Amino acid sequence: MANRAHQASAETTHIQRLPPGAVNRIAAGEVIERPAAVVKEIVENAIDAGATRIDIEIEHGGKSRICVTDDGCGMGPEDLALAVERHATSKLAPGADGDYDLMNIATMGFRGEALPSIGAVARLSITSRPKTEKGGADAWTLSVEGGALSGPAPAAFGGHGTRIEVRDLFYATPARLKFLKSDQAETTAIGETVRRLAMARHDVAFTLVSGGRKMLNLAAEAPGEDGRLKRLAAIMGREFGDNALAINAERDEARVSGFAGLPTYNRGLPDKQFLFVNGRPVRDKLIVGAVRGAYADFLARDRHPAVALFLDLPAEMVDVNVHPAKTEVRFRDAGGVRGLLVGALRHALAEAGHRASTTVSSYALGKMTPQSSGPVTPMRSGYRPQAPANPYRPDPSALADAAEGLYDRVRDFDGGFDDVGAPSARMETGRSEAPQQSHPLGAARAQLHETYVVAQTEDGLVIVDQHAAHERLVYEKMKAALDGGKVASQGLLLPEVVDLTTDEVDRLAPRLEEFASLGLVMERFGEDAVMVRETPAMLGEVDIKGLVQSLADDLSSLGESLALKERLEEVCSSMACHGSIRSGRRMTGEEMNALLRQMEATPHSGQCNHGRPTYVELKLADIERLFGRR
């Protein structure tokens, strides 16, 4: 009778325990998404093992073979056997109460899932020799194929460290294999992963070889800021190193360091913006918003700066256990972290003064060579002009043509010929400007086409776009006025009620006085609405409901509101553009020199409000090369 009852119970049971092999393959789908994830997990293990050199080899985008060799601490046979067991790790230790603190993670990995996941879906072999004080330890090898374990067994391995080889990725899960991209796409993803890890640890040497071709060869750099910049320049490009601003700031227990590019060194995509949290590369929307806010005054919305920021803060202030891939984090005080990043970037940009990107002058020199005749293409960030075959011996006939064209322009100076109408260039004469030549932007010598001011410095010349330069000067004055006191507001004939959720109203209520100082006067209207009585005068006609909703959204996602201030600054930028010196206006020598001096004294004057350069500087040595003098 009891036997029948048990049988009936078994027949009605729908929940089953999955076998370990199926469990491992399911779990592997979260950790091992593609070959780049395999490389990431193995390289992070090597970094945690104290490696100073990591060599990576791949074949067919990592699908057929991945081999990672390091010189870390290595493993003995007992550790090897445990390394391929799920949730076995050396990176977590119990506290005094016997519990494991998952909010105090100081290593790259800690979940103990990577190697078992790889072994569940591929052919995995691990060979390692532990590092000992006396030396002479034996090397051991172990293999896992589709979850089946073999070893450990003695092996041959020179030196200490570990070599992990992964073959036939996803052979045990063919469905996943079908979703991989082309070999080239997977190779590119692996390269991006290795570069991010190499940026995080500039003291570790990295090599990456794909199909016998060396893609990456980075030597270990010295500790400190110089070594970090050298590694960043090797990965992000030499121009980034030439145009980078050092970032250093602290707030409470958090510290941000790294480098950010000058506003005039910008890109069409935000693909050169990197954030590292406690040495871990992460992808977080926080950096996108912080960078946009810091560079809002300097770049058009379709242009993006290059930055690499390293955030260090106590482990308990950040949660890295959000996703098995460990590329996402959560901050306890996201608003404070964003404020730290924005403040650090703005401080560095302010210290840059009127400095402009070196790529601007490089582009100009490229266009001035005789070989570059033809239609002028728009300047793009990071442009590197191609040098002529022999820059010291230009083509004589080309120089003759260029000289003839130059003579045609010189004839127009001072309007000295009867057949010339309004002069396109004017020269300032009769006055010594030697004292002013010692200034960074030199002394004004001429105005070209009533648009460009030409100034002579002690070791070259500067060409200034008068409209772009004055636009920045006016904008900075308007911003100072905005920050210096209460913004003028205009009352509404009929106050407008904006419906919100109760939570949104609760978030807005404590900030009503702050919004009033920016010209937006409103008060709580019941439990789920606010009444707006005044709006900032400079905004003119404004979508009140949209503005208030933006404020509430900012407070919800970031803990602080930026929408109103950014909207006001956009208006200031537009007013500055329309209120500055226009192209086509003739300026006196005093006015031109005054403009140069104001630029030197004004932060950010190296670029206008839209990210365009306000001046180009050419060194005398560069000009002499154009004429074959060097």
C-alpha positions in Angstrom: 0.0 0.0 0.0 2.8 2.4 1.0 4.7 1.4 -2.2 1.7 2.4 -4.3 1.4 5.8 -2.6 5.0 6.5 -3.2 4.6 5.5 -6.9 1.6 7.8 -7.3 3.5 10.6 -5.7 6.4 10.1 -8.1 4.1 10.2 -11.1 2.7 13.6 -10.1 6.1 15.2 -9.4 7.1 17.6 -12.2 10.3 19.1 -10.7 13.5 17.2 -11.4 17.1 17.7 -10.3 19.3 18.3 -13.3 22.6 16.3 -13.6 25.8 18.2 -12.9 26.8 18.3 -16.6 23.6 20.0 -17.6 23.9 22.5 -14.7 27.4 23.4 -15.7 26.5 23.9 -19.3 23.5 26.2 -18.3 25.7 28.2 -15.9 28.4 28.5 -18.6 26.0 30.4 -20.7 26.1 33.3 -18.3 29.8 33.4 -17.8 31.1 32.3 -21.2 29.2 34.3 -23.9 31.9 34.3 -26.6 35.7 33.8 -27.0 36.4 37.2 -25.6 34.8 36.2 -22.3 37.1 33.2 -22.1 40.1 35.4 -22.6 38.9 37.9 -20.0 38.3 35.3 -17.3 41.7 33.6 -17.8 43.6 36.8 -18.0 41.9 38.1 -14.8 43.0 34.9 -13.0 46.5 35.5 -14.2 46.5 39.1 -12.8 45.1 37.8 -9.5 48.0 35.2 -9.5 50.5 38.1 -9.5 51.7 37.7 -13.1 54.0 40.3 -14.5 53.8 39.0 -18.1 50.8 37.5 -19.9 51.0 36.0 -23.4 47.8 35.2 -25.3 47.5 33.2 -28.6 44.3 32.6 -30.5 43.3 30.8 -33.7 40.2 31.5 -35.8 38.9 34.2 -33.4 39.4 32.0 -30.4 36.9 29.4 -31.6 39.4 26.7 -32.3 42.2 27.6 -29.9 43.0 30.0 -27.0 46.2 29.7 -25.1 47.1 32.0 -22.2 50.5 31.7 -20.4 51.5 33.7 -17.3 54.4 33.9 -14.8 52.2 34.0 -11.7 52.3 32.0 -8.6 51.2 28.8 -10.2 49.3 25.8 -8.7 50.1 22.4 -7.3 48.1 19.2 -8.0 45.6 19.8 -5.2 44.9 23.3 -6.3 44.6 22.2 -9.9 41.9 19.7 -9.0 39.9 22.3 -7.0 40.3 25.0 -9.7 37.9 23.2 -12.1 35.2 22.6 -9.4 32.3 25.1 -9.4 32.4 27.8 -6.7 35.9 26.8 -5.6 38.2 29.8 -5.2 41.2 31.1 -3.4 40.0 34.7 -3.5 37.5 34.7 -0.7 38.2 33.9 2.9 35.8 33.6 5.9 35.8 36.3 8.5 36.1 35.9 12.2 32.4 34.8 12.4 33.0 32.2 9.7 30.9 34.2 7.1 32.1 35.3 3.7 32.0 39.1 3.0 30.8 39.5 -0.6 31.0 43.3 -0.2 34.7 43.4 0.3 36.1 42.1 -3.0 39.7 43.1 -3.7 40.5 40.7 -6.6 39.4 40.6 -10.3 37.6 37.3 -9.8 35.9 35.7 -6.9 32.9 33.6 -8.0 34.9 30.4 -8.8 32.8 29.8 -12.0 35.1 30.6 -14.9 37.3 27.4 -15.3 34.4 25.0 -14.6 32.2 26.8 -17.1 34.9 26.7 -19.8 35.6 23.0 -19.1 31.9 22.3 -19.5 31.6 23.6 -23.1 35.2 23.1 -24.5 38.4 21.1 -24.3 40.3 22.6 -21.4 43.9 21.8 -20.3 45.8 23.5 -17.5 49.5 23.1 -16.9 51.1 24.8 -13.9 54.2 24.9 -11.8 53.9 26.6 -8.4 56.4 29.3 -7.3 58.3 28.3 -4.2 61.1 30.0 -2.3 63.5 27.1 -2.8 62.4 26.3 -6.4 62.4 22.8 -7.8 58.6 22.3 -7.6 57.2 19.9 -10.1 54.8 20.9 -12.9 51.4 19.3 -13.2 48.7 19.2 -15.9 45.0 18.5 -15.9 42.3 18.4 -18.6 38.6 18.7 -18.8 36.6 17.9 -21.9 32.9 18.6 -21.9 32.9 18.3 -18.1 34.9 15.1 -17.9 38.0 15.4 -15.7 41.3 13.8 -16.4 44.4 14.2 -14.1 46.3 15.8 -12.5 49.4 14.2 -13.9 53.1 15.3 -14.0 54.1 17.5 -16.9 56.9 19.6 -18.4 56.7 23.4 -17.9 59.6 25.8 -17.8 59.7 28.3 -15.0 56.8 29.0 -12.7 53.3 30.1 -13.7 50.4 28.6 -15.6 49.4 27.8 -19.2 45.7 27.4 -19.9 44.7 26.1 -23.4 41.1 26.0 -24.6 40.3 24.1 -27.8 37.0 23.7 -29.7 35.0 26.2 -27.8 31.3 25.3 -27.5 31.8 21.9 -29.1 29.6 20.5 -26.3 26.9 23.1 -26.9 26.7 23.4 -30.8 23.7 25.8 -30.6 25.8 28.4 -28.9 28.5 27.9 -31.5 26.1 28.9 -34.3 25.5 32.3 -32.7 29.2 33.4 -32.8 30.2 36.1 -35.2 32.9 35.9 -37.9 36.5 35.1 -37.0 37.4 38.7 -37.6 34.7 40.1 -35.4 35.6 37.7 -32.6 39.3 38.6 -32.9 38.4 42.2 -32.7 36.4 41.6 -29.5 39.3 39.7 -27.9 41.7 42.6 -28.8 39.3 45.1 -27.2 39.1 43.0 -24.0 42.9 42.6 -23.7 43.4 46.3 -24.3 41.0 47.2 -21.5 42.8 44.8 -19.1 46.2 46.2 -20.2 45.0 49.7 -19.6 44.0 48.7 -16.1 47.4 47.2 -15.3 50.2 49.1 -16.9 52.8 47.3 -14.7 52.0 44.0 -16.5 53.4 43.1 -20.0 50.9 41.8 -22.5 51.3 40.1 -25.9 48.4 39.0 -28.2 49.0 36.8 -31.2 46.3 35.9 -33.7 47.0 33.2 -36.3 50.7 33.8 -36.0 50.3 37.6 -36.4 51.2 39.8 -33.4 48.4 42.1 -32.7 49.6 43.6 -29.4 53.0 43.8 -27.8 53.0 45.9 -24.6 56.0 46.1 -22.3 55.5 46.6 -18.6 55.6 50.3 -17.7 57.0 51.9 -14.6 54.6 52.6 -11.7 53.2 56.1 -11.5 51.4 58.6 -13.7 54.1 58.6 -16.4 54.0 54.9 -16.9 50.2 54.9 -17.0 50.1 57.6 -19.7 52.7 55.7 -21.7 50.5 52.6 -21.7 47.3 54.6 -22.5 49.1 56.3 -25.4 50.2 52.9 -26.7 46.6 51.7 -26.8 44.5 54.8 -27.4 47.0 56.4 -29.8 50.0 58.7 -29.7 47.9 61.8 -30.2 46.0 61.0 -27.0 49.3 61.1 -25.1 50.2 64.4 -26.6 46.8 66.0 -25.9 45.9 64.4 -22.5 45.2 66.3 -19.3 46.0 64.7 -15.9 43.1 64.0 -13.7 43.5 63.9 -9.9 40.7 64.5 -7.4 39.4 63.2 -4.1 36.1 63.4 -2.2 35.5 61.7 1.1 37.0 58.2 0.6 36.8 58.1 -3.2 39.6 59.2 -5.5 39.7 59.5 -9.3 42.8 59.7 -11.4 43.7 59.2 -15.1 43.7 61.3 -18.2 41.2 63.2 -20.4 41.7 64.6 -23.9 41.5 68.3 -24.7 38.1 69.4 -26.1 39.7 70.1 -29.5 40.9 66.4 -29.6 37.5 64.8 -30.1 35.8 62.0 -31.9 32.5 61.1 -33.6 31.9 58.1 -31.4 32.3 57.6 -27.6 34.5 54.6 -28.2 37.5 56.0 -26.3 35.9 56.5 -22.9 37.0 54.1 -20.3 36.2 53.7 -16.6 38.1 51.4 -14.2 36.8 50.8 -10.7 39.3 49.6 -8.2 41.4 48.3 -11.1 38.5 46.6 -12.8 37.4 47.6 -16.3 33.7 48.2 -16.3 31.0 49.5 -18.7 28.8 51.9 -16.9 26.4 54.6 -18.0 27.7 56.7 -15.2 30.8 57.7 -17.1 28.8 58.6 -20.2 26.7 61.1 -18.2 29.6 62.5 -16.3 31.7 63.1 -19.4 28.8 64.7 -21.2 28.2 67.0 -18.3 31.8 68.0 -17.9 32.4 68.7 -21.6 28.9 70.2 -22.3 30.5 73.7 -22.6 33.1 72.7 -25.1 31.7 70.1 -27.6 28.8 69.8 -29.9 26.4 67.0 -28.9 27.6 64.8 -31.8 31.3 65.0 -30.8 32.8 63.0 -27.9 36.1 63.4 -26.0 38.6 60.6 -25.1 39.0 59.8 -21.4 40.5 57.1 -19.2 39.4 57.4 -15.6 40.5 55.2 -12.7 38.2 55.3 -9.7 39.4 54.0 -6.4 37.0 53.7 -3.4 36.4 51.4 -0.4 35.1 48.0 -1.5 32.0 48.4 0.6 30.9 51.5 -1.4 30.6 49.5 -4.7 28.9 46.2 -5.5 30.9 44.2 -8.2 28.7 41.1 -7.7 26.0 42.3 -10.1 26.5 40.0 -13.0 28.7 36.9 -13.5 30.6 38.7 -16.2 31.7 41.4 -13.6 31.5 44.2 -16.1 28.7 46.0 -14.3 28.9 47.6 -10.9 26.5 49.5 -8.5 27.6 52.4 -6.4 26.2 53.1 -3.0 26.3 56.8 -3.7 26.0 57.1 -7.5 25.3 60.9 -7.4 28.5 61.5 -5.3 30.6 59.5 -7.7 29.2 61.3 -10.7 29.8 64.7 -9.0 33.4 63.6 -8.3 34.0 62.6 -11.9 32.4 65.8 -13.3 34.3 68.1 -10.9 37.6 66.4 -11.6 37.2 66.7 -15.4 36.0 70.4 -15.2 39.0 71.3 -12.9 41.4 69.8 -15.4 39.8 71.6 -18.3 40.0 74.9 -16.4 43.7 74.4 -15.8 44.3 73.7 -19.5 43.5 77.4 -20.1 43.7 78.3 -23.8 45.6 75.2 -24.8 44.4 73.5 -28.0 45.0 70.1 -29.5 48.3 69.5 -31.3 46.4 67.8 -34.1 45.0 71.2 -35.1 48.4 72.5 -36.1 49.4 69.1 -37.6 46.3 69.3 -39.9 47.2 72.9 -40.9 50.8 72.0 -41.7 49.5 69.1 -43.8 47.3 71.4 -45.8 50.1 73.9 -46.4 52.4 71.4 -48.2 52.5 71.8 -52.0 51.3 68.2 -52.5 48.0 69.0 -50.7 46.5 71.1 -53.4 42.9 70.4 -54.1 39.6 70.8 -52.3 39.9 71.3 -48.5 38.2 68.5 -46.5 36.7 69.2 -43.1 39.1 68.8 -40.2 38.6 65.6 -38.2 40.0 64.8 -34.8 43.1 62.7 -34.7 44.1 63.5 -38.3 47.7 62.8 -39.1 48.9 64.4 -42.4 50.9 62.2 -44.7 54.4 63.6 -45.1 55.8 64.0 -48.6 58.4 61.6 -49.9 61.1 64.1 -49.2 59.9 67.1 -47.3 63.3 68.8 -47.5 63.3 69.0 -51.3 59.9 70.1 -52.5 59.0 70.2 -56.2 60.5 73.5 -57.6 57.6 73.9 -60.0 55.0 73.5 -57.2 56.9 76.0 -55.1 56.9 78.5 -58.0 53.1 78.1 -58.3 52.6 78.5 -54.6 54.8 81.6 -54.6 52.8 83.1 -57.4 49.6 82.5 -55.5 51.2 84.0 -52.4 52.2 87.2 -54.3 48.6 87.6 -55.5 47.5 87.6 -51.9 50.3 90.0 -50.7 49.2 92.6 -53.4 46.0 93.1 -51.5 47.6 94.0 -48.2 46.6 97.6 -47.1 44.5 98.0 -50.1 47.5 99.4 -51.9 46.2 98.8 -55.5 43.5 100.8 -57.2 42.0 97.7 -58.8 41.3 96.0 -55.5 38.0 96.6 -53.6 37.6 96.0 -49.9 41.0 94.7 -48.6 41.1 91.1 -47.6 44.1 91.5 -45.4 45.4 94.4 -43.3 48.8 94.8 -41.7 49.5 96.7 -38.5 52.7 98.8 -38.9 54.5 101.7 -37.2 54.4 100.3 -33.7 56.8 98.1 -31.8 55.1 94.9 -30.5 58.2 93.3 -29.0 56.9 93.3 -25.4 53.6 91.6 -26.6 55.5 88.9 -28.5 56.5 87.4 -25.2 52.9 86.5 -24.5 51.7 83.0 -25.3 49.5 84.2 -28.2 52.0 86.9 -29.3 51.4 90.3 -30.9 48.8 91.0 -33.6 50.3 91.6 -37.0 47.5 91.4 -39.5 43.8 90.7 -40.0 42.9 88.4 -42.9 39.5 88.6 -44.7 38.1 90.5 -41.7 37.9 87.0 -40.0 41.3 85.8 -38.9 43.9 87.6 -36.7 47.5 86.7 -37.4 49.9 87.1 -34.4 53.6 86.7 -34.1 55.1 84.9 -31.2 58.7 84.5 -30.1 59.0 81.2 -31.9 56.3 81.1 -34.5 52.9 82.5 -35.4 49.3 82.1 -34.3 46.1 82.4 -36.5 43.0 83.2 -34.5 39.3 82.9 -35.6 38.0 86.1 -34.1 34.4 85.0 -34.0 35.1 81.7 -32.3 37.5 83.2 -29.8 35.1 86.1 -28.8 32.2 83.6 -28.6 34.1 81.7 -25.9 35.0 84.9 -24.0 31.4 86.1 -24.0 30.1 82.7 -22.9 32.5 82.5 -20.0 31.4 86.0 -18.8 27.8 85.0 -19.0 28.4 81.8 -17.0 30.2 83.7 -14.3 27.2 86.0 -14.0 25.0 82.9 -13.9 27.0 81.4 -11.0 27.4 84.7 -9.2 23.9 85.4 -8.2 20.2 84.6 -8.6 19.0 84.1 -12.2 16.4 86.6 -13.3 13.0 85.0 -13.6 9.7 85.9 -15.3 6.3 85.3 -13.7 3.6 83.3 -15.4 0.3 85.0 -16.0 -1.4 81.8 -15.0 0.6 79.4 -12.8 0.9 76.0 -14.4 0.2 72.7 -12.5 2.4 69.8 -13.5 1.2 66.3 -12.6 3.8 63.9 -11.3 4.0 60.8 -9.2 4.1 61.0 -5.4 7.7 59.8 -5.4 8.8 62.4 -8.0 7.2 65.2 -5.9 8.9 63.9 -2.8 12.3 64.1 -4.6 11.7 67.6 -5.9 10.4 69.1 -2.6 13.7 69.4 -0.8 15.3 71.2 -3.8 12.7 73.9 -4.3 14.9 76.7 -2.9 17.8 75.6 -5.1 15.6 75.7 -8.2 14.3 79.1 -7.2 17.9 80.4 -7.2 18.1 79.3 -10.9 14.9 81.2 -11.7 12.4 78.3 -11.5 9.9 79.1 -8.7 7.5 76.3 -7.9 5.7 74.9 -4.9 4.1 71.6 -3.9 0.5 71.3 -5.1 -1.1 68.4 -3.3 0.5 64.9 -3.1 1.1 64.3 -6.8 1.7 67.7 -8.5 3.7 70.9 -8.3 2.6 74.4 -9.3 5.1 76.5 -11.3 4.9 80.3 -10.8 8.0 81.6 -12.4 10.5 80.4 -15.0 14.1 81.6 -15.9 13.8 84.7 -18.1 16.6 83.7 -20.4 14.8 80.5 -21.4 12.0 82.5 -23.0 9.1 80.3 -24.0 9.8 76.9 -22.4 8.0 73.5 -22.2 7.3 73.7 -18.4 6.0 70.2 -18.0 9.0 68.8 -19.9 11.5 70.8 -17.9 10.0 69.8 -14.5 9.8 66.1 -15.6 13.5 66.3 -16.6 14.4 67.6 -13.2 12.5 64.8 -11.5 14.1 62.2 -13.8 17.6 63.5 -13.0 16.9 63.3 -9.3 15.7 59.7 -9.7 18.6 58.4 -11.7 21.5 60.4 -10.4 20.5 61.9 -7.1 21.1 65.4 -8.4 19.5 67.6 -11.0 21.4 69.0 -14.0 18.7 69.6 -16.5 17.8 73.1 -15.6 21.4 74.3 -15.3 22.3 72.7 -18.6 19.3 74.3 -20.2 20.4 77.7 -19.0 24.0 77.1 -20.1 22.7 76.1 -23.6 20.9 79.5 -23.8 24.0 81.3 -22.6 26.0 79.5 -25.4 23.4 80.5 -28.0 23.4 84.1 -26.8 27.2 84.3 -26.8 27.3 83.0 -30.4 24.9 85.7 -31.6 26.4 88.5 -29.4 30.1 88.0 -30.2 32.3 89.6 -32.9 31.1 88.5 -36.3 33.2 87.4 -39.2 33.7 90.3 -41.6 34.2 92.9 -39.0 37.4 95.0 -39.3 39.3 95.2 -36.1 42.0 97.7 -35.1 45.4 96.6 -33.8 44.4 97.5 -30.2 41.3 95.4 -30.5 43.1 92.5 -31.9 45.8 92.6 -29.1 43.0 93.0 -26.5 41.3 89.9 -27.9 44.6 87.9 -27.6 45.2 89.1 -24.0 41.6 88.2 -23.0 42.0 84.7 -24.5 45.2 84.2 -22.4 43.3 85.1 -19.3 40.2 83.1 -20.0 39.8 79.4 -19.2 38.9 77.1 -22.1 39.6 79.8 -24.8 41.3 77.2 -27.0 38.0 76.1 -28.3 34.6 77.7 -28.9 31.4 76.5 -27.4 31.0 73.9 -30.1 34.4 72.3 -29.8 36.0 74.0 -32.7 39.5 75.4 -32.2 39.8 79.1 -31.8 43.4 79.3 -33.0 46.1 77.4 -34.7 49.7 77.8 -33.7 52.6 77.1 -36.1 56.2 76.9 -34.7 59.0 78.6 -36.7 60.7 75.2 -37.0 57.6 73.8 -38.7 57.4 76.7 -41.1 61.1 76.4 -42.0 60.6 72.8 -42.9 57.9 73.9 -45.3 60.4 76.0 -47.2 63.2 73.4 -47.0 65.3 75.3 -44.5 65.5 72.3 -42.2 
